[in-house]
Amino acid sequence: MNASAAADSPPSQAAATGARVARLCRYPVKGLNAQDLARVELAPGQGLPEDRRFALAHVGAPFDPSHPEWLPKSHFLMLMKNERLALLEAVYDDKTATLEIRRAGKRVARGVLTSPVGRAVIEDFFAAFMKGEALGKPRLVQAPGHMFSDSRAKVVSIVNLASVADLERIVGRPVDARRFRANIYVEGLAPWAEFEWIGRSLSIGGARLGVVQRIGRCPATDVDPATGMRDMNVPLALRRGHGHADMGVYAEVTAGGLVAAGDAIEIV
């Protein structure tokens, strides 16, 4: 293309942010650890496939798989109250719906979550492991198309690693970004610049996402994912340092497409 033709070309509809996808994660079982992904196909109005597909419900939780409705996280095992969950490693195979639970690298339970026998194995393990915190034998639940998110809407959570680094400055110690249980961790952005994305549309790989709100943080982030210890008051540190307890943003998928680690993030 010659110079005059280039000058007549319409301007790009996308504005570069300098940010890229550093890590993609999903959490097949609510409250358990992340599963890293190299790439993922997003669909409009949905979260990541298999993200929060399963949950461990307390006895008496009013979840009906035949008529699934959103419930507050207090009805399920969760890090906010059950920090022992961080001691476990969950390995999930989405092709067979098989969940393997490991502790200190050793397998302690394994079951196919779509079968009654497999669910019972996992439920029995957690009933013993939680030592009474589960208020009886938990029930492993799921429903077609349902997502056990903390948000009523099906969303994708995004955390800026530079904002986590700024939190490290505030607390004066390293902060493991896994505390924030994001789907997309981004790098190459200025600290807290993700809050400027609220109300904007992002292009990531072949997908588009509309950023809808900041994520307020609860005491679940106080738990060190490496040790299972409640060793830091993250919401308090955020309030002291910045006057809020937010870290990351929620986004809704508005146009589906493939997203991969390393993809650039642009405002469209």
Backbone as numpy.savetxt, mean C-alpha at the origin, in Angstrom:
# Nx Ny Nz CAx CAy CAz Cx Cy Cz
13.01 16.22 -38.69 12.15 17.41 -38.69 13.04 18.65 -38.69
12.77 19.63 -39.59 13.59 20.84 -39.61 13.15 21.81 -38.51
13.93 22.88 -38.33 13.69 23.79 -37.22 12.34 24.47 -37.34
11.93 24.87 -38.58 10.66 25.58 -38.73 9.50 24.66 -38.45
9.62 23.37 -38.84 8.55 22.42 -38.57 8.42 22.19 -37.08
9.58 22.11 -36.40 9.54 21.91 -34.96 8.88 23.08 -34.26
9.13 24.29 -34.77 8.55 25.47 -34.15 7.05 25.49 -34.29
6.53 24.88 -35.40 5.09 24.88 -35.63 4.38 23.75 -34.89
5.12 22.83 -34.27 4.52 21.68 -33.60 3.83 22.13 -32.33
2.71 21.49 -31.95 2.02 21.86 -30.72 2.87 21.50 -29.51
2.75 22.25 -28.44 3.53 21.95 -27.24 3.08 20.64 -26.62
3.97 20.02 -25.86 3.64 18.77 -25.17 2.54 19.00 -24.17
1.65 18.02 -24.03 0.56 18.13 -23.07 0.97 17.62 -21.69
2.19 17.13 -21.56 2.66 16.59 -20.29 3.80 17.44 -19.76
3.79 17.67 -18.44 4.85 18.42 -17.80 5.67 17.47 -16.95
6.97 17.41 -17.18 7.83 16.52 -16.43 7.92 16.97 -14.97
7.93 16.02 -14.07 8.06 16.32 -12.64 9.46 16.01 -12.12
10.21 15.24 -12.89 11.51 14.77 -12.42 11.41 13.52 -11.58
10.17 13.07 -11.32 9.96 11.90 -10.47 9.88 10.62 -11.30
10.29 9.54 -10.68 10.18 8.21 -11.29 9.69 7.21 -10.26
9.15 6.11 -10.74 8.70 5.03 -9.86 9.94 4.30 -9.35
10.14 4.35 -8.04 11.28 3.66 -7.44 10.93 2.22 -7.07
9.67 2.01 -6.72 9.26 0.69 -6.24 7.75 0.55 -6.37
7.30 -0.64 -6.79 5.88 -0.96 -6.87 5.58 -2.07 -5.87
4.50 -1.91 -5.11 4.17 -2.89 -4.08 2.67 -3.14 -4.02
2.33 -4.37 -3.68 0.95 -4.68 -3.33 0.98 -5.49 -2.03
-0.16 -5.54 -1.37 -0.28 -6.17 -0.08 -1.45 -7.16 -0.15
-1.19 -8.38 -0.60 -2.29 -9.33 -0.83 -3.18 -9.55 0.39
-2.58 -9.57 1.59 -3.35 -9.74 2.82 -3.22 -8.47 3.66
-4.33 -7.87 3.98 -4.33 -6.64 4.77 -3.56 -6.86 6.08
-2.63 -5.97 6.37 -1.87 -6.03 7.60 -0.55 -6.76 7.49
-0.37 -7.54 6.42 0.88 -8.26 6.24 1.80 -7.49 5.28
2.99 -8.04 5.04 4.02 -7.29 4.33 3.74 -7.14 2.84
4.55 -6.31 2.22 4.41 -6.00 0.80 4.97 -7.11 -0.08
4.44 -7.16 -1.29 5.00 -7.99 -2.36 5.48 -7.04 -3.45
6.78 -7.09 -3.75 7.32 -6.21 -4.78 6.96 -6.69 -6.16
6.71 -5.73 -7.06 6.35 -6.03 -8.44 7.27 -5.27 -9.38
7.65 -5.91 -10.47 8.44 -5.22 -11.49 7.55 -4.34 -12.36
6.32 -4.79 -12.57 5.35 -4.06 -13.38 3.95 -4.51 -13.00
2.97 -3.71 -13.34 1.59 -4.06 -13.01 0.66 -3.39 -14.01
-0.41 -4.07 -14.36 -1.42 -3.53 -15.27 -2.55 -2.93 -14.43
-2.73 -1.62 -14.54 -3.77 -0.94 -13.79 -5.04 -0.84 -14.61
-6.19 -0.88 -13.93 -7.49 -0.77 -14.58 -8.24 0.42 -13.99
-9.06 1.11 -14.81 -9.79 2.28 -14.31 -10.68 1.93 -13.11
-10.61 2.79 -12.10 -11.46 2.62 -10.93 -11.05 1.52 -9.99
-9.87 0.92 -10.21 -9.41 -0.19 -9.38 -8.08 0.16 -8.71
-7.77 -0.57 -7.65 -6.44 -0.51 -7.07 -5.52 -1.45 -7.82
-4.35 -1.73 -7.27 -3.48 -2.72 -7.90 -4.14 -4.09 -7.83
-4.03 -4.89 -8.88 -4.59 -6.25 -8.83 -4.04 -7.02 -7.63
-4.92 -7.69 -6.91 -4.59 -8.51 -5.74 -4.19 -7.69 -4.51
-4.26 -6.38 -4.60 -3.90 -5.56 -3.45 -5.02 -5.58 -2.41
-4.68 -5.94 -1.16 -5.66 -6.05 -0.09 -6.86 -6.92 -0.50
-6.56 -8.01 -1.21 -7.62 -8.92 -1.64 -8.18 -9.71 -0.46
-7.32 -10.02 0.51 -7.71 -10.82 1.66 -7.52 -10.01 2.94
-8.24 -10.42 3.98 -8.07 -9.82 5.30 -8.37 -10.87 6.36
-7.81 -10.66 7.54 -8.05 -11.54 8.68 -9.00 -10.82 9.62
-10.27 -11.23 9.58 -11.33 -10.54 10.31 -11.44 -11.08 11.73
-11.67 -10.17 12.67 -11.93 -10.57 14.05 -13.26 -11.32 14.14
-13.36 -12.11 15.18 -14.62 -12.79 15.44 -15.74 -11.76 15.58
-16.83 -11.99 14.87 -17.95 -11.07 14.95 -17.91 -9.92 13.96
-16.84 -9.80 13.19 -16.78 -8.73 12.19 -17.91 -8.93 11.19
-18.71 -7.90 10.93 -19.90 -8.06 10.07 -19.59 -8.02 8.58
-18.64 -8.85 8.16 -18.31 -8.88 6.73 -19.02 -10.06 6.10
-19.83 -9.77 5.08 -20.59 -10.80 4.37 -20.01 -10.93 2.97
-19.31 -12.02 2.64 -18.71 -12.16 1.32 -19.72 -12.12 0.17
-20.96 -12.47 0.45 -21.97 -12.44 -0.61 -22.50 -11.03 -0.87
-22.34 -10.15 0.11 -22.72 -8.74 -0.04 -21.63 -7.88 0.59
-20.45 -7.83 -0.02 -19.31 -7.16 0.61 -19.50 -5.65 0.70
-19.20 -5.12 1.87 -19.23 -3.69 2.09 -17.96 -3.28 2.82
-17.55 -2.04 2.62 -16.36 -1.53 3.29 -16.57 -1.50 4.79
-15.54 -1.91 5.54 -15.56 -1.85 7.00 -14.31 -1.14 7.50
-14.39 -0.45 8.62 -13.19 0.16 9.21 -12.16 -0.91 9.56
-10.90 -0.51 9.58 -9.82 -1.47 9.79 -9.84 -2.09 11.18
-10.58 -1.51 12.12 -10.66 -2.07 13.46 -11.30 -3.46 13.48
-11.96 -3.84 12.40 -12.58 -5.16 12.31 -11.59 -6.24 11.89
-10.36 -5.85 11.60 -9.38 -6.80 11.05 -8.07 -6.73 11.85
-7.26 -7.78 11.73 -5.90 -7.70 12.24 -5.17 -6.60 11.48
-4.42 -5.78 12.20 -3.77 -4.63 11.57 -2.57 -4.21 12.40
-1.62 -3.57 11.75 -0.40 -3.16 12.44 -0.64 -2.10 13.51
-1.69 -1.30 13.35 -1.94 -0.24 14.32 -2.10 -0.80 15.73
-2.69 -2.01 15.83 -2.88 -2.63 17.14 -2.13 -3.95 17.28
-1.76 -4.55 16.17 -1.16 -5.88 16.20 0.23 -5.85 15.57
1.18 -5.21 16.26 2.52 -5.03 15.68 3.25 -6.35 15.47
2.81 -7.42 16.13 3.44 -8.73 15.94 3.38 -9.18 14.49
2.43 -8.66 13.74 2.31 -9.04 12.33 3.58 -8.73 11.55
4.33 -7.70 11.98 5.54 -7.31 11.27 6.65 -8.34 11.40
6.52 -9.28 12.34 7.52 -10.33 12.51 7.41 -11.40 11.43
6.33 -11.38 10.68 6.07 -12.42 9.69 6.39 -11.95 8.28
6.77 -12.90 7.45 6.94 -12.64 6.02 5.87 -13.45 5.28
5.06 -12.75 4.52 4.02 -13.40 3.73 4.47 -13.48 2.28
4.44 -14.68 1.71 4.81 -14.90 0.31 3.57 -15.43 -0.40
3.08 -14.65 -1.36 1.82 -14.97 -2.01 2.03 -15.26 -3.48
1.44 -16.35 -3.96 1.48 -16.73 -5.37 0.09 -16.50 -5.95
-0.04 -15.46 -6.78 -1.37 -15.13 -7.29 -1.89 -16.13 -8.32
-1.02 -16.93 -8.88 -1.48 -17.93 -9.87 -2.23 -19.07 -9.18
-1.84 -19.40 -7.97 -2.47 -20.50 -7.24 -3.21 -20.03 -5.99
-3.15 -18.72 -5.70 -3.74 -18.14 -4.48 -3.18 -18.81 -3.23
-1.92 -19.18 -3.29 -1.26 -19.83 -2.16 -0.50 -18.81 -1.33
-0.74 -18.84 -0.01 -0.04 -17.96 0.91 0.87 -18.80 1.79
2.14 -18.41 1.82 3.10 -19.04 2.73 3.53 -18.01 3.75
3.47 -18.39 5.03 3.90 -17.51 6.11 5.23 -18.02 6.63
6.19 -17.10 6.73 7.51 -17.44 7.25 7.81 -16.56 8.46
8.57 -17.15 9.39 9.08 -16.38 10.53 10.56 -16.70 10.68
11.36 -15.64 10.70 12.82 -15.80 10.76 13.31 -16.70 9.63
12.68 -16.58 8.46 13.09 -17.33 7.29 12.56 -18.74 7.18
11.85 -19.21 8.21 11.34 -20.58 8.20 9.83 -20.60 7.97
9.37 -21.53 7.14 7.94 -21.63 6.87 7.20 -22.14 8.11
6.15 -21.40 8.47 5.36 -21.78 9.64 3.91 -22.11 9.28
3.48 -21.73 8.08 2.12 -22.06 7.63 2.06 -21.88 6.13
1.18 -22.67 5.50 1.00 -22.56 4.05 -0.40 -23.06 3.70
-1.12 -22.29 2.89 -2.45 -22.70 2.51 -2.93 -22.01 1.26
-3.81 -22.68 0.52 -4.45 -22.08 -0.65 -5.66 -21.29 -0.15
-5.64 -20.00 -0.35 -6.63 -19.13 0.27 -8.01 -19.24 -0.36
-8.11 -19.85 -1.51 -9.41 -20.02 -2.15 -10.06 -21.36 -1.77
-9.41 -22.15 -0.91 -9.98 -23.43 -0.48 -10.27 -23.39 1.01
-11.37 -24.04 1.46 -11.69 -24.06 2.90 -10.56 -24.63 3.75
-9.92 -25.70 3.29 -8.84 -26.31 4.05 -7.65 -25.36 4.16
-7.28 -24.73 3.06 -6.16 -23.80 3.07 -6.42 -22.60 3.96
-7.64 -22.07 3.92 -7.98 -20.94 4.79 -7.92 -21.36 6.26
-8.40 -22.56 6.55 -8.39 -23.05 7.94 -6.96 -23.15 8.48
-6.03 -23.60 7.65 -4.63 -23.69 8.07 -4.10 -22.31 8.46
-4.37 -21.33 7.63 -3.90 -19.97 7.90 -4.59 -19.39 9.13
-5.89 -19.62 9.24 -6.64 -19.11 10.40 -6.13 -19.72 11.70
-5.88 -21.01 11.69 -5.37 -21.68 12.89 -4.01 -21.12 13.29
-3.17 -20.87 12.28 -1.85 -20.31 12.60 -2.00 -18.96 13.28
-2.81 -18.07 12.73 -2.92 -16.73 13.30 -3.61 -16.75 14.66
-4.53 -17.67 14.88 -5.16 -17.78 16.19 -4.11 -18.09 17.25
-3.14 -18.94 16.92 -2.08 -19.28 17.87 -1.03 -18.18 17.95
-0.66 -17.62 16.82 0.43 -16.64 16.77 0.07 -15.35 17.50
-1.17 -14.92 17.41 -1.54 -13.62 17.98 -1.69 -13.66 19.49
-1.71 -14.83 20.09 -1.71 -14.96 21.56 -2.83 -14.15 22.21
-4.02 -14.28 21.70 -5.16 -13.60 22.29 -5.49 -12.26 21.68
-4.58 -11.64 20.93 -4.86 -10.34 20.33 -5.96 -10.43 19.28
-6.16 -11.62 18.72 -7.15 -11.77 17.66 -8.57 -11.94 18.20
-8.73 -11.99 19.53 -10.05 -12.13 20.15 -10.76 -13.38 19.65
-10.02 -14.47 19.57 -10.56 -15.71 19.04 -9.92 -16.02 17.70
-10.41 -17.08 17.07 -9.85 -17.49 15.78 -10.27 -16.51 14.69
-9.31 -15.83 14.05 -9.67 -14.89 12.98 -10.21 -15.63 11.77
-10.99 -14.91 10.99 -11.59 -15.49 9.78 -10.93 -14.85 8.57
-10.35 -15.67 7.69 -9.74 -15.13 6.48 -10.84 -14.90 5.45
-11.03 -13.65 5.05 -12.16 -13.28 4.21 -11.71 -12.67 2.89
-12.57 -12.79 1.92 -12.39 -12.17 0.61 -13.75 -12.13 -0.07
-13.85 -11.38 -1.14 -15.06 -11.34 -1.98 -14.64 -10.85 -3.36
-15.22 -11.38 -4.41 -14.84 -10.97 -5.76 -14.94 -9.46 -5.94
-13.84 -8.86 -6.39 -13.81 -7.43 -6.67 -13.68 -6.53 -5.45
-13.64 -7.12 -4.26 -13.57 -6.29 -3.04 -12.12 -6.03 -2.66
-11.88 -4.84 -2.11 -10.54 -4.44 -1.69 -10.62 -3.97 -0.24
-9.82 -4.57 0.64 -9.84 -4.22 2.06 -8.91 -3.05 2.32
-9.23 -1.93 1.73 -8.42 -0.73 1.86 -8.88 0.07 3.07
-7.99 0.91 3.61 -8.39 1.84 4.66 -9.30 2.93 4.09
-9.28 3.11 2.80 -10.12 4.09 2.12 -11.36 3.40 1.55
-12.50 4.07 1.61 -13.71 3.50 1.03 -13.57 3.32 -0.48
-12.86 4.24 -1.11 -12.66 4.15 -2.56 -11.49 3.23 -2.87
-11.49 2.66 -4.06 -10.36 1.86 -4.52 -9.30 2.81 -5.06
-8.21 2.90 -4.35 -7.19 3.89 -4.66 -5.81 3.25 -4.72
-4.87 4.03 -5.24 -3.46 3.68 -5.27 -2.74 4.67 -4.36
-1.92 4.18 -3.45 -1.20 5.08 -2.54 0.20 5.34 -3.07
0.61 6.61 -2.99 1.89 7.07 -3.51 2.66 7.76 -2.39
3.92 7.36 -2.19 4.77 7.99 -1.17 6.05 8.48 -1.82
6.42 9.70 -1.49 7.62 10.35 -2.00 8.78 10.03 -1.06
9.80 9.35 -1.55 10.93 8.97 -0.71 11.69 10.19 -0.17
11.62 11.30 -0.88 12.28 12.51 -0.39 11.56 13.06 0.84
10.26 12.87 0.92 9.50 13.29 2.11 9.85 12.41 3.29
10.04 11.11 3.03 10.48 10.21 4.10 11.86 10.63 4.60
12.74 11.01 3.68 14.07 11.47 4.08 13.98 12.74 4.92
13.02 13.61 4.61 12.86 14.82 5.41 12.34 14.49 6.80
11.52 13.45 6.91 11.09 12.98 8.23 12.29 12.47 9.02
13.22 11.83 8.35 14.45 11.39 9.02 15.19 12.58 9.62
15.20 13.69 8.90 15.84 14.91 9.42 15.15 15.36 10.70
13.84 15.25 10.74 13.08 15.71 11.90 13.35 14.83 13.12
13.34 13.51 12.91 13.48 12.59 14.04 14.94 12.27 14.37
15.84 12.60 13.45 17.26 12.38 13.70 17.69 10.93 13.67
17.00 10.13 12.86 17.34 8.71 12.75 16.75 8.17 11.45
17.23 7.03 10.96 16.67 6.46 9.74 15.20 6.08 9.90
14.44 6.25 8.84 13.02 5.87 8.81 12.81 4.93 7.63
12.39 3.73 7.90 12.15 2.74 6.85 10.86 3.14 6.11
10.96 3.40 4.82 9.79 3.83 4.03 8.69 2.78 4.00
9.04 1.53 4.32 8.01 0.48 4.34 6.96 0.72 5.40
7.25 1.57 6.37 6.26 1.91 7.40 4.98 2.44 6.77
5.08 3.05 5.58 3.95 3.77 5.00 3.15 2.93 4.01
3.58 1.71 3.76 2.79 0.71 3.04 2.19 1.25 1.73
3.04 1.92 0.95 2.59 2.51 -0.32 2.54 1.48 -1.43
1.75 1.78 -2.44 1.77 1.00 -3.68 2.87 1.48 -4.62
3.05 2.79 -4.67 4.07 3.38 -5.54 4.96 4.29 -4.70
6.25 3.94 -4.64 7.24 4.82 -4.03 7.93 5.58 -5.14
8.07 6.90 -4.98 8.66 7.72 -6.04 9.96 8.36 -5.57
10.87 8.56 -6.51 12.14 9.22 -6.25 12.33 10.33 -7.28
13.26 11.25 -6.98 13.56 12.34 -7.91 12.67 13.55 -7.74
11.88 13.60 -6.67 10.96 14.70 -6.41 11.45 15.45 -5.17
11.16 16.74 -5.10 11.50 17.50 -3.90 10.63 17.05 -2.73
11.11 17.18 -1.50 10.29 16.79 -0.35 8.95 17.50 -0.34
7.90 16.75 -0.12 6.53 17.22 0.03 5.92 17.79 -1.25
6.64 17.70 -2.37 6.09 18.21 -3.63 4.88 17.41 -4.09
4.73 16.19 -3.59 3.58 15.37 -3.99 2.25 15.99 -3.54
2.27 16.82 -2.51 1.03 17.46 -2.07 0.52 18.45 -3.11
1.42 18.93 -3.97 1.01 19.84 -5.05 0.28 19.10 -6.16
0.27 17.76 -6.11 -0.41 16.97 -7.13 -1.91 16.83 -6.87
-2.38 17.24 -5.70 -3.80 17.10 -5.38 -4.64 17.82 -6.44
-5.60 17.10 -7.00 -6.45 17.66 -8.04 -5.84 17.61 -9.43
-4.62 17.08 -9.55 -3.96 16.98 -10.84 -4.02 15.53 -11.34
-3.73 15.38 -12.63 -3.71 14.06 -13.25 -2.27 13.70 -13.59
-1.89 12.46 -13.28 -0.53 11.99 -13.53 -0.52 10.95 -14.63
0.52 11.00 -15.45 0.79 9.95 -16.43 1.96 9.14 -15.91
1.72 7.84 -15.69 2.77 6.93 -15.22 2.74 5.71 -16.13
3.79 5.52 -16.91 3.77 4.44 -17.89 2.60 4.62 -18.83
1.79 3.57 -18.98 0.63 3.66 -19.87 -0.65 4.03 -19.16
-0.59 4.37 -17.89 -1.79 4.66 -17.10 -1.87 6.14 -16.73
-3.08 6.56 -16.37 -3.30 7.89 -15.83 -4.00 7.76 -14.49
-3.57 8.61 -13.56 -4.14 8.59 -12.22 -4.48 10.01 -11.79
-5.63 10.18 -11.18 -6.02 11.46 -10.62 -5.74 11.47 -9.12
-4.94 12.42 -8.68 -4.58 12.49 -7.27 -5.70 13.18 -6.50
-6.21 12.53 -5.47 -7.43 13.01 -4.82 -7.23 13.57 -3.42
-6.27 13.04 -2.64 -6.11 13.56 -1.28 -4.81 13.10 -0.65
-4.43 13.82 0.40 -3.29 13.43 1.21 -3.68 12.26 2.11
-2.67 11.53 2.56 -2.92 10.37 3.42 -2.53 10.73 4.85
-3.52 10.80 5.72 -3.26 11.02 7.13 -2.75 9.74 7.76
-1.75 9.85 8.60 -1.09 8.66 9.14 -1.52 8.37 10.58
-1.63 7.06 10.86 -2.08 6.57 12.15 -0.91 5.86 12.84
-1.10 5.36 14.07 -0.02 4.70 14.80 0.52 3.43 14.16
-0.10 2.93 13.09 0.48 1.78 12.38 1.89 2.09 11.91
2.16 3.35 11.59 3.48 3.75 11.10 4.52 3.80 12.22
4.08 3.66 13.46 5.02 3.63 14.58 5.80 2.32 14.64
5.32 1.30 13.93 5.92 -0.04 14.01 7.04 -0.18 12.99
8.21 -0.58 13.48 9.34 -0.84 12.61 9.08 -2.15 11.85
8.99 -2.10 10.51 8.68 -3.31 9.76 9.77 -4.37 9.82
10.96 -3.99 10.24 12.06 -4.95 10.32 12.06 -5.72 11.64
11.56 -5.08 12.71 11.66 -5.69 14.04 10.31 -6.00 14.68
9.24 -5.36 14.18 7.94 -5.52 14.82 7.80 -4.73 16.10
8.75 -3.82 16.38 8.71 -3.02 17.59 8.07 -1.66 17.31
7.29 -1.20 18.28 6.70 0.14 18.19 7.72 1.11 18.77
8.54 1.70 17.88 9.73 2.42 18.33 9.75 3.89 17.96
8.67 4.42 17.41 8.68 5.80 16.95 7.24 6.30 16.86
7.01 7.55 17.25 5.69 8.15 17.10 5.70 9.01 15.83
5.39 8.38 14.71 5.48 9.06 13.42 4.47 10.20 13.29
3.17 9.99 13.60 2.23 11.12 13.48 2.64 12.33 14.31
3.14 12.09 15.52 3.57 13.20 16.38 4.77 13.91 15.77
5.72 13.15 15.24 6.90 13.77 14.63 6.51 14.62 13.42
5.56 14.14 12.63 5.10 14.92 11.48 4.42 16.21 11.93
3.59 16.10 12.96 2.90 17.31 13.45 3.89 18.32 14.01
4.89 17.82 14.73 5.88 18.74 15.29 6.74 19.38 14.21
7.07 18.63 13.18 7.94 19.15 12.14 7.24 19.96 11.07
5.97 19.58 10.79 5.29 20.22 9.65 3.85 20.64 9.92
3.37 20.41 11.13 2.02 20.86 11.46 0.93 19.99 10.88
1.27 18.78 10.43 0.28 17.83 9.93 0.81 16.43 10.17
-0.07 15.44 10.01 0.35 14.04 10.18 0.20 13.27 8.88
0.46 13.93 7.76 0.26 13.34 6.44 1.58 12.86 5.83
1.49 11.74 5.12 2.63 11.25 4.34 2.07 10.51 3.13
2.31 11.04 1.95 1.84 10.41 0.73 0.48 10.91 0.29
0.05 10.43 -0.87 -1.24 10.83 -1.45 -1.95 9.60 -2.01
-3.27 9.71 -2.06 -4.10 8.71 -2.72 -4.41 9.18 -4.14
-4.44 8.22 -5.08 -4.81 8.53 -6.46 -5.77 7.47 -6.97
-6.66 7.89 -7.86 -7.60 6.98 -8.50 -7.16 6.75 -9.94
-7.22 5.51 -10.40 -6.84 5.20 -11.77 -7.97 5.64 -12.69
-7.67 6.56 -13.60 -8.68 7.07 -14.53 -8.54 6.48 -15.93
-7.36 6.00 -16.28 -7.13 5.33 -17.56 -6.15 4.20 -17.32
-6.51 3.00 -17.72 -5.69 1.84 -17.44 -4.45 1.76 -18.31
-3.50 0.96 -17.86 -2.28 0.77 -18.62 -1.21 0.13 -17.76
-0.11 -0.21 -18.40 1.00 -0.87 -17.72 1.89 0.16 -17.03
2.22 -0.10 -15.77 3.13 0.74 -15.00 4.28 -0.14 -14.54
5.51 0.36 -14.65 6.68 -0.43 -14.28 7.62 0.41 -13.42
8.43 -0.28 -12.63 9.47 0.40 -11.88 10.40 1.12 -12.86
10.74 2.35 -12.54 11.58 3.17 -13.40 10.80 4.12 -14.29
9.49 3.93 -14.42 8.68 4.82 -15.27 8.72 6.27 -14.75
8.78 7.19 -15.69 8.71 8.62 -15.34 7.28 8.97 -14.97
7.15 10.01 -14.14 5.84 10.51 -13.70 5.69 11.93 -14.23
4.62 12.14 -14.99 4.39 13.46 -15.58 3.00 13.96 -15.21
2.86 15.27 -15.13 1.56 15.89 -14.92 0.91 16.15 -16.27
-0.33 15.71 -16.44 -1.00 15.85 -17.75 -2.29 16.66 -17.58
